Amino acid sequence: MLKEWRYRRAVRRVEPGDGRPLKRFRWWQMLTRALFRLRLTHDDGRQTVYAVDVRHQNRPDGYVRAHLYLDGRHHAESRVPAVFPVRGGTVEVGTSAFGLKRCHYVTAEGTEHQLVPDPASAEGRRARLGRAHPALSRCIGFLSSAVLAAGLVLLVLQLAEQVTRAPEGVARYVGTFTSPIDLPAWGNVAVGLVTAAASTERALRLRYSRLLDGGAG
């Protein structure tokens, strides 16, 4: 019921577009922009091309906005998470602190298809690496997950030590806990940078876990 309410609320946030043309993706936009496309074929063989353009910088109102283009023209926009009604279903867009976590076409029957990233985008380049070197791609993906899992363990250990440090608090009931891993300040900074890089790599593949990536963010 909550999911349905959020869905209807997202649909109501959609605003009409102004018809402006879609701009080409430039290489210097790889860290600030995501561009995905969806091609739908009509019964008579004609194709409709949708494009989702997301600029990761927050607008003055504090929100990231997703823009939907239809055959190269600005068709609609919404702050994320966004749900755009399109032919035969909806396009759903979600972001995290590290990029996109969802950009899918959901049919009326409930089938989901991830949109195709622009070849020039960071997501497109990561997808090309996956096609050209699948074994290497799997290793990178496993390493990203392992880094985030290790970072989560370190975070839990440090939090447990902090919570039980005050004698008048939790320590009165469960005793004190000393983390077996004591990192210096620069070590914590390094762990933060590495986990952010791992979550960014996963975002390029539209992979997201509330536990792993949410903890890193």
Disulfide bonds with the S-S distance in Angstrom:
none
